[in-house]
């Protein structure tokens, strides 16, 4: 209320931090400091912060002078003020609390709580009064684990984690620790995480009194509930974080990219049954093996990030993988096989096998963050294994080796080649964009790319020459010797005739008589699918 405060000295109830209980050899302070060292703190400075507080704090004052709260159960002689603390009497009062709540203390006369004829052992007075102090509210919150973590609730003691803001090192974290150590000899939590404050665009902490808060309901109405979760996962939660409509709008683009990744997979796996159509890993194309190896690395990193509660790193790793490895590279290259190869060809089914493994892993990796989107995607993923649970949230995280199962060491040895090929793709794409702006070509498939490379790179490109047009998404690729360390790329218009089906420019259009307007590869694909017969 911001009014002046009057300080007065009064008698209080304390718990001694350095007193040693009967039958014990160490104090509450020593036991608490020992318990702190066994807890895993997020961030790690939490250990020093609470450790210093426990080490230097005075005895714990647990009484407060308020008209509401949990009463301290104690009686006093009405004459000499001596405490009356017969354990049987006090325990009987506590039992009444279970039936009537703490209101029993306020509503019941003292004479009805103390046995008739009771007199003060010190002065003989037969009249008593009740303690008017209440327990410190931090004692209330600090004892909550005793009510929550019970066999009746199906929850073991201690808890896996406590999480709250940085102010709770002198509050809930602190009182819970002392009560847990005092009553059960250990902390009521194995791990403790601290989150920062949410700031507005001006860097001020959000408070209702300032009127600068953004209500979650408003975000859900405009962006959906998953965007709140995505924003939360995208920031370092142990630090103060900024939230604004601008940030949410920018993040909504990231959400759409992740959602579109799922849409691409679902759209191109509509006719794929892994039990029937999956290609043996030994027969999969190199680039399909390459993306699976990349996914294996992603799973290992993301699982480690989750284990460390580094949710922002998990989000960033998945987002970069979806936008860079998948959308900008693998999906771009894969589209030609998915759309133009024969339905049951090894080329198409190999791509679908890889796409399925990647997709099935990504849903489970993103489920803790995009819970609603993952569940929706899970429902539409009809090609799941027979033993897959009904909900994605009942599924386990993917194992790294799961996506690369069956891939041989010889295949893995070739992955380094693909890393080098993809490195060559960058200058090619740059040259294609320059040629498009110069009106030399319109679409990349109108291009004939010539790459001048040195003697070190030439054997690699020659070995994979047949795959280069597909990797660069052009119609023709030629190689020539070059003296420079870096490849030199030249872009000309492709020769030949444009295929009406795949849009590549080739010199074999019409070679399949039944389909005069398409290239040989497309003609053979159409025949394999039963057309033109």
Number of C-alpha atoms within 10 A of each C-alpha: 3 4 5 6 6 5 6 5 5 6 7 11 16 12 14 15 20 13 14 14 12 6 6 9 10 12 16 22 24 16 18 24 21 15 21 22 12 14 17 16 19 19 16 12 10 19 19 13 13 18 20 12 14 23 13 9 10 14 15 15 14 18 19 19 13 13 10 13 16 19 22 18 18 17 22 17 21 15 15 13 14 15 17 21 13 11 9 9 15 16 13 12 18 17 11 15 14 10 9 12 12 17 14 17 22 12 9 10 12 15 14 8 17 19 10 9 8 14 16 19 12 13 12 12 14 15 16 22 17 19 14 18 22 19 20 21 17 17 21 15 14 21 20 15 18 16 9 15 16 13 9 9 9 9 12 12 18 18 16 11 14 16 15 16 16 18 12 14 20 14 18 23 26 20 21 24 25 29 22 22 21 19 11 13 15 20 27 28 23 18 18 20 20 21 18 16 16 19 18 18 15 10 12 13 17 18 13 8 7 9 8 15 16 16 8 11 11 11 16 13 9 11 16 15 18 19 21 19 15 23 18 17 21 19 18 16 21 18 15 14 18 17 18 14 12 10 12 18 14 10 18 19 11 17 20 11 16 22 16 14 18 22 15 14 18 21 10 16 22 13 14 19 16 17 11 7 16 19 21 14 19 13 13 21 18 19 21 20 27 22 23 24 19 19 27 21 13 20 25 14 17 23 19 14 17 16 10 13 18 20 23 18 20 24 23 15 16 21 19 13 17 23 17 13 17 21 19 12 17 20 20 15 18 22 16 15 20 20 13 16 23 22 18 15 16 20 19 22 25 26 26 27 26 24 24 24 19 20 22 20 22 22 24 22 24 21 19 17 22 23 19 16 19 24 18 14 20 24 13 14 20 15 18 16 12 8 6 13 13 11 12 23 15 10 13 12 18 19 13 21 16 14 24 22 12 11 18 12 8 9 17 15 9 14 18 12 17 16 13 13 19 16 11 21 18 12 16 22 15 12 17 27 18 14 20 17 11 10 10 16 20 15 15 21 22 25 28 22 25 18 22 21 22 17 14 9 18 18 12 14 20 13 11 14 15 12 16 22 20 19 18 25 23 22 23 24 20 16 15 12 14 16 11 11 12 13 20 19 19 16 22 15 18 21 14 15 18 20 22 15 13 17 17 24 24 18 14 15 23 16 16 19 12 15 19 15 18 27 26 20 18 21 27 19 18 21 15 16 15 10 12 12 8
